[in-house]
Amino acid sequence: MPKLPVVSGKRCRKALGKLGFEEVRQRGSHLVMKRGDAGCVVPMHAEIKSGTLSGILKQAGVSAEEFIEALGR
């Protein structure tokens, strides 16, 4: 598994959007995104640490490789 980058909530939202996730709702600084039955909560902070990002990707059912590729698009 490649090392996950430190990204902002905005970049994470954009990458997940490219992977087919849609914004469902937001309360405060936490955004809920869904794709089919898979969903995840993205904190809209200036910096998401790699451990938190790993948990987000696990919730979403997205591999690190897919996410990094979507970041580059």
Order of alpha helices (4+ residues) and beta strands (2+ residues): alpha-beta-beta-beta-alpha-alpha
